[in-house]
Amino acid sequence: MFSSLVSNGSPVRPGEHNAVVPWWSFTKTVLSAASLSLVRDGLVRLDDPVLEGPFTLRQLLRHETGLADYSELGEYHAAIARGEAPWPADEMLQRLDATRLRYAPGVGWRYSNVGYMYVARLIERVTGLALEEALMQQALAPLDLSRVRAAKTRADLDGVCLGAATAYDPGWVYHGLLVGPLSDAALFLDRLLAGHLLPSSLLQEMQTARILGGPLLERPWTSPGYGLGLMQGVVNMGLTLCGHTGAGPGSVVAVYRSVYGVDTASCAVFHMGSDEGVAEAEIAARLSEILKPETSGD
């Protein structure tokens, strides 16, 4: 496990932990930021139905569409384990029976990678660009991050730290998989939530979370919630974390920011294993050391 820290906008140890890692579902936070930049520019609206409807961009970003998730398919995991080539997106949607919504949009919550595939398609449709170029233009370059890229083939993962996995085809991540230095993940989140990309009104929308219940077993959350591409809530060390956890074969990445008084800190952790709670607990501990040093040892 290794980590990267940003305190009050500045890297704590510049240049450390620049290993390129898969950002897994932290990619969703980048997708959300890029789509909200289109809202900022008046090109789309949060509460208009999208082409794939009858749901809205807001509902896609908050997992409130009623869409199911392809990770629920046992055959999906079996195909990955056998090293098969990814299914075409239309085949995946057919296997999932994705046109059948599991609840009416807006009335429930269900994590859905399919929803973020539709977010990626919206970004490409509105910008007229391939997803990697659109994310660079709308979200990454404005935050002065140029070392992040999309992995679309097995060859794109050459030199990327995959943890316990020996090989993986990123085509199985249908909303796109970003890879980049762990330190850039911490910087992206810190600069995004510091207001360097979006106006305060959209940042407030982004961080307005749907509360999802009480404590999570073997994870540090005491009151978890989900905003627009952000996991957000209170953890057992008393801090409110805002960011995202992502897991894939062989590794977990967790990237979170917290505010305590006038101080801010962001932390990204890469864990070579499958336990999301381990990575999140490390985040909570590291952020507590910076923001609440007088209580971090309790």
C-alpha positions in Angstrom: 0.0 0.0 0.0 1.2 3.5 -0.7 -0.3 7.0 -0.5 0.0 10.5 -1.7 -1.1 13.6 0.4 -2.0 17.2 -0.4 -2.3 19.6 2.5 -3.9 23.1 2.0 -3.4 22.8 -1.7 0.3 21.7 -1.7 1.7 18.2 -2.1 3.2 17.0 1.2 6.0 15.1 -0.4 6.3 16.3 -4.0 7.5 13.7 -6.5 6.8 10.8 -4.2 4.6 7.9 -5.4 4.4 8.8 -9.0 3.8 5.2 -10.0 1.1 4.9 -12.6 -2.0 3.1 -11.3 -5.5 2.3 -12.5 -7.9 4.9 -11.2 -10.8 2.3 -11.4 -14.0 4.0 -10.3 -12.3 7.2 -9.3 -12.7 7.7 -13.1 -16.4 8.4 -12.3 -15.4 11.5 -10.4 -13.5 12.7 -13.5 -16.5 11.9 -15.7 -18.8 13.8 -13.3 -16.5 16.8 -13.3 -16.3 16.8 -17.1 -20.1 16.5 -17.5 -20.6 19.3 -15.0 -18.2 21.5 -16.9 -20.7 21.1 -19.8 -23.5 22.2 -17.5 -21.4 25.2 -16.5 -21.0 26.1 -20.2 -24.7 25.8 -20.9 -24.3 22.9 -23.2 -26.4 20.5 -21.1 -28.7 20.8 -18.1 -28.7 18.6 -15.0 -32.4 17.9 -14.9 -33.2 17.5 -18.6 -33.7 13.8 -19.8 -30.7 12.4 -21.6 -30.9 10.6 -24.9 -30.8 7.2 -23.2 -33.6 8.4 -20.8 -36.1 8.6 -19.2 -33.6 9.7 -16.6 -31.6 12.9 -16.3 -27.9 13.6 -16.0 -28.3 14.3 -12.3 -29.9 10.9 -11.8 -27.1 9.2 -13.8 -24.4 10.9 -11.7 -26.2 10.0 -8.4 -27.0 6.4 -9.4 -30.8 7.2 -9.1 -31.8 6.0 -12.6 -33.2 2.6 -11.9 -30.5 1.0 -14.1 -28.9 -2.2 -13.1 -25.1 -2.9 -13.0 -23.3 -5.3 -15.2 -21.0 -6.3 -12.3 -24.1 -8.2 -11.0 -23.7 -10.7 -13.8 -21.9 -13.8 -12.7 -20.9 -14.4 -16.3 -19.2 -11.0 -16.4 -16.8 -12.0 -13.6 -16.3 -15.4 -15.1 -15.4 -14.1 -18.5 -12.8 -11.8 -17.0 -11.3 -14.6 -14.9 -11.0 -16.7 -18.1 -9.2 -13.9 -19.9 -11.9 -13.5 -22.5 -12.1 -10.4 -24.8 -14.7 -7.9 -23.5 -18.2 -8.2 -24.9 -19.4 -5.4 -27.2 -21.3 -2.8 -25.2 -24.6 -3.7 -26.9 -24.2 -7.4 -26.0 -23.5 -6.4 -22.4 -26.6 -4.3 -22.3 -28.6 -7.2 -23.8 -27.3 -9.7 -21.3 -28.2 -7.3 -18.4 -31.6 -6.6 -19.8 -30.6 -3.0 -19.3 -33.7 -1.4 -20.8 -35.8 -2.8 -17.9 -35.4 -0.2 -15.2 -35.3 -1.7 -11.7 -37.2 1.2 -10.2 -38.6 4.5 -11.4 -35.9 7.1 -11.8 -35.4 9.3 -8.8 -37.2 7.1 -6.2 -34.4 4.7 -5.3 -30.6 4.2 -5.4 -28.6 1.5 -7.0 -24.9 1.7 -8.0 -24.6 1.4 -11.8 -21.6 1.4 -14.0 -24.0 1.3 -16.9 -25.2 4.8 -15.8 -21.7 6.1 -16.1 -21.3 4.5 -19.5 -24.2 6.7 -20.5 -22.4 9.7 -18.9 -19.3 9.0 -21.0 -21.5 8.8 -24.2 -23.1 12.1 -23.3 -19.7 13.8 -22.9 -18.6 12.4 -26.3 -21.8 13.4 -28.0 -21.8 17.0 -26.7 -18.1 17.7 -27.2 -17.8 15.7 -30.5 -14.6 14.3 -29.1 -13.3 10.8 -28.1 -13.7 10.3 -24.4 -10.0 10.6 -23.5 -9.6 13.8 -25.4 -12.9 15.2 -24.0 -11.8 14.4 -20.4 -8.5 16.1 -21.0 -10.1 19.2 -22.5 -13.0 19.5 -20.0 -11.5 18.4 -16.7 -7.8 17.3 -16.6 -6.0 20.1 -18.5 -7.9 22.9 -16.8 -6.5 21.5 -13.5 -3.0 21.3 -14.9 -2.8 17.5 -15.0 -1.3 16.1 -18.2 -0.1 12.7 -17.2 -3.5 11.0 -17.0 -4.6 8.9 -19.9 -7.3 6.4 -20.9 -6.5 2.6 -21.0 -8.5 0.9 -23.7 -6.4 -2.2 -24.5 -4.2 -4.6 -22.6 -1.2 -2.9 -24.2 -2.3 0.4 -22.6 -1.7 -1.2 -19.2 2.0 -1.9 -19.9 3.9 -0.3 -17.1 0.8 0.3 -15.0 0.9 -1.1 -11.4 -2.0 -3.6 -11.3 -1.3 -4.9 -7.8 -2.1 -8.6 -7.4 -3.5 -9.0 -11.0 -1.2 -10.3 -13.7 -3.2 -9.1 -16.6 -6.5 -7.3 -17.4 -8.4 -6.0 -20.4 -9.6 -2.5 -19.6 -12.3 -2.9 -22.2 -14.3 -4.5 -19.5 -14.8 -1.1 -17.9 -17.5 0.3 -20.2 -17.4 3.8 -18.9 -13.7 4.1 -19.6 -10.7 3.5 -17.3 -8.2 6.3 -16.5 -4.7 5.5 -15.4 -2.2 8.0 -14.0 0.1 8.8 -11.1 -1.4 8.3 -7.7 -0.3 11.8 -6.8 -2.3 13.2 -9.7 -5.4 11.6 -8.4 -5.0 13.4 -5.1 -4.2 16.7 -6.9 -7.2 16.3 -9.2 -9.7 15.9 -6.3 -8.1 18.6 -4.3 -8.1 21.2 -7.1 -11.6 20.2 -8.2 -13.2 20.6 -4.7 -11.1 23.8 -4.1 -13.1 25.4 -6.9 -10.5 25.5 -9.7 -12.9 24.0 -12.3 -16.5 24.5 -11.4 -18.5 27.5 -9.9 -19.5 27.2 -6.3 -23.2 26.5 -7.2 -22.2 23.3 -9.2 -19.7 22.3 -6.5 -22.6 22.5 -4.0 -24.7 20.3 -6.3 -21.9 17.9 -6.7 -21.5 17.5 -2.9 -25.2 17.3 -2.1 -25.3 13.6 -1.1 -28.1 11.1 -0.9 -27.7 9.4 2.5 -27.5 5.7 2.1 -27.9 4.4 5.6 -25.8 3.6 8.6 -22.4 2.1 9.2 -20.9 -0.3 6.6 -19.5 -3.6 7.7 -15.7 -3.6 7.8 -15.5 -0.1 6.3 -15.0 3.1 8.2 -18.2 4.8 7.1 -20.7 5.7 9.9 -23.0 7.7 7.6 -22.3 7.0 3.9 -23.8 9.0 1.1 -23.4 9.6 -2.7 -23.5 12.9 -4.5 -22.7 13.7 -8.2 -19.8 11.3 -8.8 -18.7 11.5 -5.2 -18.9 9.2 -2.3 -19.4 11.4 0.8 -20.1 10.9 4.5 -18.8 10.7 8.0 -16.2 8.1 9.0 -15.4 6.7 12.4 -12.6 9.2 13.1 -15.1 12.0 13.0 -14.1 13.5 9.6 -16.4 14.0 6.6 -14.7 12.5 3.5 -15.6 13.4 0.0 -14.1 11.5 -3.0 -14.4 8.0 -4.4 -13.2 4.4 -4.0 -12.6 2.1 -6.9 -11.8 -1.6 -7.0 -10.6 -3.8 -9.8 -8.8 -7.1 -10.2 -5.8 -7.0 -7.9 -6.1 -3.5 -6.4 -8.1 -0.8 -4.8 -7.7 3.0 -5.2 -9.3 5.4 -2.8 -9.1 9.2 -3.2 -10.7 11.6 -0.6 -10.6 15.1 0.6 -11.6 16.5 4.0 -12.0 20.0 5.5 -11.4 20.7 9.2 -11.8 24.3 10.2 -9.7 26.4 7.8 -7.6 23.5 6.8 -8.0 21.0 3.9 -6.3 17.8 3.0 -6.6 15.2 0.2 -5.2 11.7 0.2 -5.0 9.0 -2.4 -4.2 5.4 -1.4 -3.4 2.5 -3.7 -3.9 -0.9 -2.0 -2.6 -4.1 -3.6 -5.5 -6.3 -2.6 -9.3 -6.4 -2.8 -10.4 -4.9 0.5 -11.9 -1.4 0.0 -12.2 -0.9 3.7 -8.5 -1.3 4.2 -7.8 1.5 1.7 -10.5 3.8 3.2 -9.4 3.2 6.7 -5.9 4.3 5.7 -7.3 7.4 4.1 -9.2 8.3 7.3 -6.1 7.7 9.4 -3.8 9.8 7.2 -6.2 12.7 6.9 -6.8 12.6 10.7 -3.0 12.9 11.2 -2.9 16.1 9.2 -6.2 17.7 10.1 -6.7 16.5 13.7 -3.2 15.6 15.0 -4.3 15.9 18.6 -6.9 13.1 18.3 -5.4 10.8 15.6 -3.7 8.6 18.1 -6.9 7.9 20.2 
